[in-house]
Amino acid sequence: MTAIQLATPGDAEAIAAFANGSFTHTFGHIYDPADLATFLADWNPPVRVRAQLADPGYAIALVRDEAAAILGYIKMGPVDFDLPAGQPTGDAVELHQLYVADAAKGTGVAVALMEWGIAWARERASILYLTVFTENDRAKAFYRRHGFYDVGRNEFRVGNHVDEDRFFRLDL
């Protein structure tokens, strides 16, 4: 594994392609193709990734292989969803995305990115939130191993399809 590096605006296209490919590979079978295509066009297009990279409130870190292909990335930034009632928002940040290529799973890439993300969050906030698909047991177990706990339900919409996600919280 190569070192974690901060993404630059020049990485926006590769990040968007990796994100959309990872999401489709993992969850694409759940959705109507038209709903999925519309979602992906809005969710993580290169122009949005580029804008987030220019925003000091966001940070995206990457791990690449020897050929410079992305093995995984983590996107951190401000909380951009409505939290369950009673959850504090004033001093909080969000882990927006953490994706790792299948070939890199179990190699330490996800752990390294998570540790980086938690360190980034600790410099800025006292709470770190994320959402995770209810049926993604592997991800939920991973987050729990890093100290996150479930604080409520979230609806995640992909076109006309609504999934149940869970809000997870880590007190920093």
Backbone bond lengths (Angstrom), bond angles and torsions (degrees), N, CA, C in turn:
res aa  C-N    CA-C-N  psi(-1)  N-CA   C-N-CA  omega(-1)  CA-C   N-CA-C  phi
1 M - - - 1.451 - - 1.517 108.97 -
2 T 1.296 115.72 131.75 1.460 119.50 174.05 1.521 109.07 -82.50
3 A 1.290 116.09 172.10 1.456 121.71 -175.44 1.525 111.96 -70.36
4 I 1.310 114.22 158.39 1.469 120.73 173.21 1.516 107.68 -72.42
5 Q 1.318 115.50 136.97 1.459 120.90 177.50 1.512 109.52 -133.76
6 L 1.330 115.94 147.73 1.456 120.29 175.12 1.523 109.30 -73.07
7 A 1.318 115.41 138.40 1.460 120.76 177.63 1.524 109.45 -72.59
8 T 1.311 115.09 153.57 1.461 122.64 176.48 1.530 108.27 -119.81
9 P 1.324 118.22 166.67 1.469 119.43 178.15 1.529 113.20 -54.86
10 G 1.312 117.66 -29.01 1.456 121.00 177.58 1.523 113.48 -67.65
11 D 1.330 117.65 -14.44 1.460 122.67 178.73 1.525 112.95 -89.71
12 A 1.326 118.50 -5.59 1.468 122.08 -171.29 1.529 112.59 -56.81
13 E 1.314 118.06 -44.60 1.477 120.21 -178.36 1.525 110.83 -64.94
14 A 1.315 116.82 -43.82 1.467 120.52 -178.87 1.530 110.88 -66.93
15 I 1.332 117.59 -39.12 1.463 120.93 178.20 1.522 110.13 -64.40
16 A 1.332 117.07 -46.87 1.463 120.93 -179.84 1.526 110.64 -60.27
17 A 1.311 117.19 -43.99 1.470 120.54 179.58 1.525 110.94 -64.53
18 F 1.329 117.02 -42.58 1.462 121.09 179.00 1.529 110.35 -64.35
19 A 1.322 117.02 -45.56 1.468 121.25 -179.64 1.519 110.97 -60.87
20 N 1.306 116.53 -50.22 1.460 120.20 -178.06 1.522 111.21 -65.18
21 G 1.310 117.21 -38.70 1.459 120.78 177.72 1.522 111.84 -65.95
22 S 1.335 116.42 -41.95 1.465 120.87 179.22 1.522 111.18 -65.21
23 F 1.329 116.18 -44.56 1.461 120.05 179.97 1.525 110.09 -62.61
24 T 1.313 116.48 -45.34 1.470 120.94 -179.15 1.524 110.59 -63.90
25 H 1.321 117.31 -44.05 1.459 121.32 -179.57 1.534 111.18 -61.07
26 T 1.325 116.09 -41.65 1.453 120.83 -175.31 1.528 113.00 -81.92
27 F 1.329 116.47 -41.05 1.467 119.89 -170.24 1.524 114.73 -121.79
28 G 1.312 118.59 -7.24 1.457 121.59 -172.64 1.513 114.87 -56.47
29 H 1.324 117.37 -31.26 1.467 120.97 -178.44 1.530 112.96 -65.88
30 I 1.328 117.18 -16.27 1.461 121.73 -177.26 1.533 111.64 -78.27
31 Y 1.327 117.22 -27.62 1.454 121.43 -165.40 1.519 113.95 -109.27
32 D 1.313 114.55 152.69 1.454 121.57 168.50 1.537 107.02 -61.58
33 P 1.335 118.49 135.94 1.471 120.62 -177.12 1.531 114.24 -55.03
34 A 1.320 117.63 -37.00 1.468 119.71 179.55 1.530 110.69 -68.14
35 D 1.332 117.29 -41.25 1.464 120.55 177.13 1.524 110.72 -62.74
36 L 1.329 116.58 -42.72 1.456 120.80 -179.61 1.524 110.84 -63.93
37 A 1.318 117.44 -44.66 1.466 120.88 -179.31 1.521 111.56 -61.77
38 T 1.322 117.08 -43.06 1.467 120.83 178.65 1.523 110.64 -64.36
39 F 1.322 116.34 -44.64 1.458 121.02 178.97 1.529 110.96 -58.70
40 L 1.323 116.85 -50.36 1.464 120.57 -176.42 1.525 111.74 -63.41
41 A 1.322 117.60 -35.55 1.466 120.65 179.35 1.527 111.39 -63.94
42 D 1.325 116.89 -31.19 1.466 121.07 -178.44 1.523 113.29 -95.26
43 W 1.317 117.00 -28.28 1.464 122.43 -168.91 1.518 113.19 -71.25
44 N 1.302 117.93 -49.48 1.459 120.42 -170.59 1.527 112.14 -145.80
45 P 1.327 118.87 46.37 1.468 118.15 179.32 1.538 110.41 -69.37
46 P 1.327 117.47 156.76 1.470 119.62 -179.26 1.530 113.47 -53.16
47 V 1.321 117.88 -37.11 1.463 119.87 -178.92 1.533 110.75 -63.88
48 R 1.305 118.02 -36.77 1.462 121.09 177.94 1.535 110.40 -70.73
49 V 1.330 117.05 -42.85 1.465 120.66 178.44 1.531 109.39 -61.74
50 R 1.326 117.10 -43.21 1.465 121.40 179.57 1.534 110.23 -60.54
51 A 1.334 117.34 -43.33 1.467 121.21 179.60 1.526 110.60 -64.33
52 Q 1.325 117.32 -40.13 1.460 119.85 178.08 1.521 110.86 -65.75
53 L 1.322 117.45 -38.28 1.459 120.07 178.12 1.528 112.19 -65.16
54 A 1.329 116.76 -27.63 1.462 121.14 178.15 1.524 112.31 -83.43
55 D 1.315 117.16 -13.78 1.460 122.97 -178.00 1.528 109.15 -89.80
56 P 1.331 118.69 121.23 1.469 120.08 -178.28 1.524 114.03 -65.63
57 G 1.318 118.08 -11.78 1.452 121.15 177.23 1.517 113.58 -79.06
58 Y 1.333 116.72 -11.07 1.461 122.30 -179.46 1.524 110.15 -113.84
59 A 1.320 114.60 156.89 1.464 121.33 170.67 1.521 107.55 -149.31
60 I 1.312 115.59 138.33 1.458 121.61 176.01 1.518 106.96 -125.65
61 A 1.328 115.04 126.10 1.462 120.73 178.74 1.527 108.72 -115.24
62 L 1.324 115.34 144.43 1.466 122.68 -175.56 1.517 111.26 -123.91
63 V 1.313 114.61 154.34 1.461 121.81 164.27 1.517 105.22 -123.65
64 R 1.326 116.28 131.65 1.461 121.90 -179.03 1.525 110.04 -119.60
65 D 1.330 115.06 157.92 1.460 119.04 173.54 1.529 109.33 -87.08
66 E 1.322 116.89 -176.32 1.473 121.63 -177.27 1.524 112.29 -62.15
67 A 1.329 117.60 -25.79 1.462 121.87 179.34 1.532 111.76 -91.19
68 A 1.319 117.99 8.45 1.462 125.76 178.45 1.526 113.89 74.97
69 A 1.326 117.98 11.22 1.463 120.44 175.04 1.524 109.06 -76.00
70 I 1.324 116.62 143.35 1.458 120.88 179.73 1.525 109.50 -70.32
71 L 1.331 115.43 127.26 1.462 122.12 173.59 1.523 110.88 -96.77
72 G 1.326 116.40 -24.84 1.447 121.10 179.47 1.514 110.45 -177.13
73 Y 1.332 114.43 161.62 1.463 119.05 175.82 1.519 109.57 -153.33
74 I 1.324 114.17 160.63 1.461 122.34 175.16 1.516 107.54 -133.46
75 K 1.332 115.21 136.13 1.466 121.35 177.56 1.519 108.22 -116.59
76 M 1.326 115.90 123.97 1.454 123.47 179.88 1.519 108.79 -117.11
77 G 1.340 116.49 149.50 1.452 119.07 177.99 1.511 112.93 178.34
78 P 1.333 115.88 -166.60 1.462 119.69 -179.72 1.529 111.43 -67.79
79 V 1.318 116.28 155.49 1.461 121.22 176.70 1.524 108.04 -68.46
80 D 1.337 116.25 125.82 1.468 118.70 -178.03 1.527 112.81 -124.05
81 F 1.325 117.20 26.61 1.459 120.66 175.70 1.527 108.87 -133.88
82 D 1.318 115.03 162.61 1.461 120.39 177.12 1.523 108.52 -81.59
83 L 1.303 115.64 120.25 1.460 121.45 -178.46 1.528 111.09 -79.73
84 P 1.317 116.44 158.68 1.466 119.18 174.78 1.526 110.74 -59.98
85 A 1.321 115.80 152.58 1.458 121.13 179.02 1.527 110.62 -52.15
86 G 1.318 114.72 137.13 1.456 120.40 176.37 1.517 114.75 89.65
87 Q 1.325 117.99 -7.74 1.467 119.85 179.61 1.528 109.83 -86.50
88 P 1.330 118.45 128.42 1.461 120.88 -179.89 1.528 111.64 -69.30
89 T 1.330 115.19 144.97 1.464 119.72 -179.48 1.524 113.23 -122.94
90 G 1.312 118.35 -18.30 1.460 121.17 -171.35 1.513 114.69 -57.05
91 D 1.301 117.22 -42.71 1.462 121.66 -176.40 1.522 108.42 -121.81
92 A 1.327 115.62 65.61 1.460 120.14 -175.91 1.525 110.34 -139.58
93 V 1.323 115.11 152.25 1.457 122.50 171.99 1.524 107.62 -131.57
94 E 1.323 114.78 170.78 1.462 120.37 -176.14 1.521 111.38 -124.47
95 L 1.307 114.68 139.73 1.454 121.15 165.51 1.535 104.07 -88.26
96 H 1.322 116.07 104.57 1.467 121.34 -174.24 1.524 112.06 -76.56
97 Q 1.314 116.39 -44.17 1.464 120.07 -177.02 1.516 109.67 -152.19
98 L 1.316 114.55 141.67 1.462 122.48 171.30 1.519 105.49 -141.53
99 Y 1.315 115.84 108.68 1.460 121.26 -179.10 1.516 109.43 -127.12
100 V 1.330 115.13 140.50 1.459 122.17 179.45 1.526 107.88 -132.48
101 A 1.321 116.14 136.50 1.462 121.21 177.57 1.521 109.82 -61.28
102 D 1.326 116.12 145.58 1.468 119.96 179.71 1.522 111.76 -52.05
103 A 1.321 116.96 -41.93 1.463 121.27 -177.33 1.530 112.34 -65.05
104 A 1.337 117.04 -20.21 1.465 120.71 -177.91 1.522 112.63 -100.71
105 K 1.318 117.71 -3.24 1.466 119.49 179.59 1.527 109.43 -68.36
106 G 1.326 115.08 136.06 1.451 120.58 -178.25 1.516 114.35 84.23
107 T 1.335 117.35 4.56 1.466 120.76 -178.19 1.524 113.56 -101.69
108 G 1.325 117.15 -3.75 1.459 120.73 -177.86 1.516 113.67 100.23
109 V 1.319 118.00 -5.45 1.470 120.75 -179.82 1.529 110.00 -61.52
110 A 1.325 118.09 -49.02 1.467 121.17 -178.24 1.525 111.23 -62.03
111 V 1.323 116.92 -42.47 1.467 120.66 179.82 1.526 109.95 -63.18
112 A 1.328 117.66 -45.35 1.465 120.87 179.82 1.525 111.07 -61.40
113 L 1.322 116.72 -43.55 1.466 119.95 178.76 1.524 111.15 -65.60
114 M 1.327 117.35 -41.49 1.462 120.46 178.91 1.518 110.47 -63.05
115 E 1.310 117.80 -44.50 1.471 120.39 178.82 1.523 110.62 -61.40
116 W 1.324 116.79 -40.37 1.463 120.71 176.78 1.533 109.73 -62.15
117 G 1.334 116.91 -46.48 1.458 121.32 -178.72 1.514 113.10 -62.52
118 I 1.310 116.84 -41.33 1.462 120.23 178.47 1.529 110.17 -65.69
119 A 1.325 117.88 -41.04 1.463 120.91 177.36 1.522 110.62 -62.86
120 W 1.342 116.74 -42.73 1.471 121.05 177.07 1.527 109.50 -58.83
121 A 1.330 117.05 -46.74 1.459 121.70 -178.22 1.529 111.38 -63.14
122 R 1.323 117.26 -41.51 1.473 120.94 -178.18 1.527 112.10 -60.77
123 E 1.316 117.31 -29.33 1.468 120.45 178.91 1.528 112.02 -73.51
124 R 1.341 117.48 -12.56 1.454 120.83 -171.30 1.518 115.22 -125.66
125 A 1.313 117.85 -18.94 1.463 119.38 -168.62 1.519 111.04 -152.86
126 S 1.337 114.42 173.43 1.462 119.65 175.19 1.529 111.57 -111.64
127 I 1.343 116.11 -6.33 1.467 120.88 179.19 1.522 108.85 -137.93
128 L 1.330 115.33 139.21 1.460 122.33 175.24 1.521 107.89 -121.78
129 Y 1.330 116.25 125.02 1.458 122.12 177.72 1.522 110.59 -110.55
130 L 1.323 114.87 158.90 1.457 122.65 169.26 1.513 107.46 -155.80
131 T 1.324 116.39 166.11 1.457 120.60 170.95 1.517 107.43 -120.53
132 V 1.331 114.52 150.11 1.468 120.57 -178.54 1.525 108.08 -143.39
133 F 1.323 115.97 139.88 1.455 122.24 179.38 1.526 109.46 -61.22
134 T 1.319 116.26 132.35 1.463 122.25 -176.75 1.526 112.57 -52.33
135 E 1.323 117.38 -36.57 1.461 120.65 -175.77 1.529 113.80 -90.99
136 N 1.328 117.65 4.11 1.460 121.00 179.74 1.540 108.73 -90.79
137 D 1.322 115.07 75.76 1.461 120.71 -174.70 1.525 112.83 -62.19
138 R 1.324 116.82 -37.12 1.468 119.47 -179.92 1.528 110.79 -62.06
139 A 1.328 116.11 -46.01 1.470 120.08 179.87 1.518 110.89 -65.55
140 K 1.320 117.69 -43.61 1.469 120.21 179.71 1.530 110.57 -60.00
141 A 1.315 117.54 -42.84 1.468 120.55 178.51 1.532 110.71 -64.03
142 F 1.320 117.23 -40.92 1.462 121.92 178.05 1.531 110.30 -59.79
143 Y 1.328 116.50 -47.85 1.465 119.82 -178.80 1.526 110.92 -65.22
144 R 1.310 117.26 -39.67 1.472 119.89 178.45 1.532 110.70 -62.85
145 R 1.329 117.20 -37.84 1.474 120.01 178.06 1.530 111.32 -62.65
146 H 1.318 116.39 -23.47 1.464 120.67 179.40 1.525 112.12 -97.23
147 G 1.335 117.51 11.49 1.453 121.06 172.46 1.516 116.25 96.92
148 F 1.319 118.38 -0.08 1.463 120.67 178.83 1.521 109.93 -74.21
149 Y 1.317 115.72 151.94 1.462 120.89 175.18 1.532 109.50 -138.23
150 D 1.313 115.49 154.16 1.460 124.41 -175.36 1.521 110.00 -75.44
151 V 1.346 116.13 129.48 1.468 120.17 179.33 1.526 112.88 -123.73
152 G 1.329 118.35 5.47 1.454 117.62 176.48 1.501 114.65 151.92
153 R 1.309 113.66 178.58 1.458 123.98 -174.18 1.524 111.31 -94.89
154 N 1.322 115.51 146.30 1.465 122.63 175.98 1.523 108.21 -137.40
155 E 1.319 116.22 138.27 1.463 120.37 172.57 1.520 108.78 -90.74
156 F 1.319 115.93 130.10 1.461 122.90 179.66 1.519 107.20 -117.69
157 R 1.318 116.03 115.11 1.459 121.03 -173.78 1.530 111.18 -100.83
158 V 1.321 114.54 130.31 1.464 122.55 171.03 1.524 105.33 -124.15
159 G 1.331 115.38 97.82 1.462 119.58 -174.73 1.514 110.07 62.72
160 N 1.320 116.29 -126.33 1.464 121.39 179.77 1.519 112.99 -86.55
161 H 1.303 117.02 -4.45 1.470 122.21 -177.36 1.528 109.10 -93.39
162 V 1.320 116.15 132.52 1.462 120.84 177.27 1.522 108.49 -117.27
163 D 1.334 115.20 122.34 1.462 121.85 175.88 1.515 108.69 -100.29
164 E 1.321 115.03 159.81 1.453 119.58 170.34 1.520 107.87 -98.08
165 D 1.307 115.35 122.31 1.455 123.20 170.38 1.517 107.45 -106.97
166 R 1.310 114.87 167.16 1.456 121.33 174.40 1.522 108.34 -118.15
167 F 1.327 116.11 139.60 1.465 121.65 170.89 1.522 106.97 -81.28
168 F 1.310 116.46 130.84 1.455 121.85 173.33 1.520 107.18 -117.00
169 R 1.330 115.31 149.12 1.465 121.84 -177.35 1.523 109.28 -133.47
170 L 1.312 115.05 142.25 1.460 122.30 171.82 1.518 107.72 -125.34
171 D 1.315 116.77 122.11 1.459 121.05 175.88 1.520 107.63 -83.66
172 L 1.316 114.75 122.45 1.463 120.58 -174.53 1.522 110.42 -92.33
